[in-house]
Amino acid sequence: MTFTFTALICLGLTLGLWIPVLTGSLPKPILRAQPDSVVSMETKVTFICEETIGAKESDLYRNGNLQRRVPKNNQKRTNKTEFLFLNVDQQNAGQYQCSYRTQTKSSDYSEPLELVVTGAYSKPSLSAQTNPVVTSGGYVTLKCEPSQDNHTLILTVEGSQKHSWRKDPECNRYTEKCHALFYVGPLTSNQRWIFRCYSYEKHTPQVWSAPSEPVELLVSGKLQKTTIKAEPGSVIRSGRAMTIWCQGDLDAEIYFLHKEGSHNTQSTQTLQQPGNKAKFLIPSVTQRHAGQYRCYCYSSAGWSEPSDTLELVVTGIYYYGVKLSGLPSPVVPEGGNVTLHCTSHSNYDKFILTKEDQKFTSSLDAEYIPSTGQHQALFVMGPMTPNYSGTFRCYGYYKHTPQLWSVPSELLKIFISGQLDLAPSLSVMPNSTVHSGENVTLLCWSMYPVDTFILSKEGSGQPPLRRKSKFQDQQYQSEFSMRAVTSKLSGTYRCYGSPDSSLYLLSFASAPVELIVSAPENQDHTTENLIRMGMAVLVLIVLSILAAEAWQSHRQTHHAAGK
């Protein structure tokens, strides 16, 4: 008897080594939630309880109370049980656990899983207190402001590793506004950093507000630098449409555009082909778009280096006029100098001169000229080369807003002479000396082919006149007619030839022609007036003598009759 009992004990201990169901506890199950443990209201949620194969039923608990019990189907041997909830709401929020049972034993509860339901309150606001662009390893302060009083704030970040920070807000008793500051980091360049803020009441910590708008922090990485450009250009008139293009690595998944000084960024995952580039469209440019921009891109390998800076200038903000002239003439010989004179009656701090192709810009401080009551800047250019030819404009702006410019001046075209191996001739009809009010014609002509003739007046600073040439009388010629001339048209004129292929590159100058416009001929009537006055005096004397003689004769006759 004793032997039999001892043998059974030994057998039981031996069996206990390879039949766990007979001794010891069952493995603890694992509870997961899909699509996530933080969901908005009316979302479908599935709880998945992972247990040991052989379980007969599984239970799901919320805050310690049984919610669901699911018997296991013996025909389907699986180690998972699903609990489906359709259209969850605040009542479903809480702490969940699951357990399971075999025929002889029950497992321990799983680790608690919190189901958070969002959208119960209006969303808080979230903003970066510093530049949202940081270097790898840097820190950023985020500010969250709740829309409800007495709410705790929670900051979350997207990603595989779910981090969150909780804080009670600090309130200003004067403004009655509350906020919490979250100092987050270190931020690495191997992932995206997208933050959202929520609020909740302390007695219901799993019932949250709607999420704030996301704030994504950009981490300056080490991958290939992106490129940035603006179309039609980086200097654009207010109200016009423009596009900023970013292009980086072919593996880029998303591009970001950041304006310096802004606490926000723009992003796009709609990439354009070819080249896997991103398009940021501004339908109507305003002064708030002016500033400095950089592009970033992100791929599975991490963050790129930032692009070079694109400075976006908005013109037409100030309506005070600006004038531009070229002195002594906008037609300049190669190697010579020209002064571009920018003036305005407005008290701009600076003037800036731009070339139409935007390959040249130069700015100068404005100088006040008391004698004219104007502000001016003198841009001296030279020695001139063909690269300096083209169309120029001038703008005014203030130092505190360097990317906001005035309306532009009228276009000023700068021509370089001596680029064609010919010199046209210039003549004037009827004469080089005429009276004011008469008509004058200046004739440019050449025996060699010329597409266009240019007539320029020295010292005027005004744009020269252009006329297409005509082949007539065995020569190429153009007539420049001036009707009812005034003394303002007096001066020295020169003529140039120009090919259509290079409008701003001219021939050598013609010989100068001096046009003199004199005032209408004034007749001197002084002598005639003196003669007329003398005759009048003589007539008066004769009449006086005749009157005296008549009076004397009448007196003598009257005296004789009295005797």
Secondary structure, DSSP 8 states (H G I E B T S, - for coil): -HHHHHHHHHHHHHHHTT-GGGSS-----EEEEES-SEEETT--EEEEEE--TT-SEEEEEETTEEEEEEE--TTS--SEEEEEESS--GGG-EEEEEEEE-SS-B------EEEEEE-SS---EEEESS-SEEETTEEEEEEEE-SSTT-EEEEEE-SSS-EEEEE--EE-TTT--EEEEEEEEEE-TTS-EEEEEEEE-TT-TTBB------EEEEEE-SB---EEEEES-SEEETT--EEEEEE--TT--EEEEEETT-S-EEEE--EETTTTEEEEEESS--GGG-EEEEEEEEETTEEB-----EEEEEEEEE-S--EEEEES-SEEETT--EEEEEEESS--SEEEEEETTSS-EEEEE-EEETTTTEEEEEEEE-S--GGG-EEEEEEEE-TT-TTEEE-----EEEEEEEEES---EEEEES-SEEETT--EEEEEEESS--SEEEEEETT--S--EEEE-EEETTEEEEEEEE-S--GGG-EEEEEEEE-TT-TTEEE-----EEEEEE-------HHHHHHHHHHHHHHHHHHHHHHHHHHHHHHHHHHHHH-
